Amino acid sequence: MKKVGVAILGLGVVGGGTYKILTDKKEFFKKTQGVDVTVEAVLEKYVERADALGIGKDKVASSIEEVCSNPAVDIVVEVIGGVEPAKTFVLKALMSGKTVVTSNKELFAKHWPELEEKARKMNVGLFFEASCVGGVPIIRTLIDGMQANDIKSIKGIINGTTNYILTKMALEGSTYEEALKEAQRLGYAEFNPTADVEGFDATYKLSILSSLAFNTKIAIENVHREGITSITKEDIAYGKELGYTIKLLAVGKNTDKGIEVRVHPAYVPNGNPLATVNDSFNAVHLVGDSVGEIMLYGRGAGALPTGSAIVSDVIFAAKHQTYYYTYFKNNEKGVKETNFTDDFTSQYFIRLSVKDLKGVLSKISGVLAKNNISIKEAKQVAEKEGVVPMVIVTHECAESSVNKALEKIKATAGVISVDSVIRIED
Ligand code: HSE
């Protein structure tokens, strides 16, 4: 039976989950996979984490060099997160001939070509299933299951923290601040929640997923990013009335105008399966020209779900002698040979506050018509203290037209403010 030695760099939530699966299921993997996997070393600066997992002192390495020179280690699992020291450690492991398995989306989104070049040079594997959508096997689906397809779109909820916050706001009427506090209490959101709530985490993941979907390196700079911090209770309430649920969506499309990649809050019609993905769950919807639609759903974070993705890479690496590498023609910046567009088309929800004056609505609809925007639905709510809330839903139109129209609308007499502009994605 093939014997494989693993080192785990970082014993946080995911490292702990990975250690637990690899040790608890050692006999199961021998029986079902024909591989005997042993954790030979760990590298963790907080020794109490190793103690808590029952890892003997003899297995706790004191440096990355010690891990890299350990002949019993074939595969190095990097679950530290962030760019440094993870990048240095991964490069050292690759250069010493170890295959690397990582869950590190930021490192991968920022330095993928450089890491891959080293892996190719050393003829070792570089696996990253756990970098996107936790336990959901989206990377292998894209690499190994979709070869027959020219992928037209990838759309999903790929950040669990923001999905938890938005679900709480929608189902319990919480404010953004209350929902964030609860997410922090439950350990979903970090003390500094910026990476999740401002859409960076989803941007890293979309950059990786859309690169695989569209066979071209898509840099994070190419991804349009908006977070959820400006979503209000009113936005949620209006969405409910109109039959929409707000989600932080990651969208990649290969259109005639070019590739568009964006992360932003969007109204999803309640009949769309993505609208029913709640709490910290994730889901990804793909459209391929041969297979049609596919949807994957599951836990996007957590010790055992993300550990499941790591272990699947460890076992894959243990069972395969040849590794897959990507064949992107473009370079690290990802822009030269790829045609991107940021003139998205979508339906738009526009919420305004206006004065109750004759002709305001007709002036607004005139500006929209002049900019080639057709109104699907318009609604005026009862006046309160001289202010009339007004809601307009457009048919599909170009974002550039909406931006031009909004400039004019803001300067229209009787318009007090444009309070929300939210894309509607079906
Ligand atoms: N912070 C991420 C999320 C989990 O909330 O989805 C790991 O990517």
Residues whose N, C-alpha, C, O or C-beta is under 5 A from the ligand:
A	BS01	HSE	I158 N159 G160 T161 Y188 D196 G300 A301
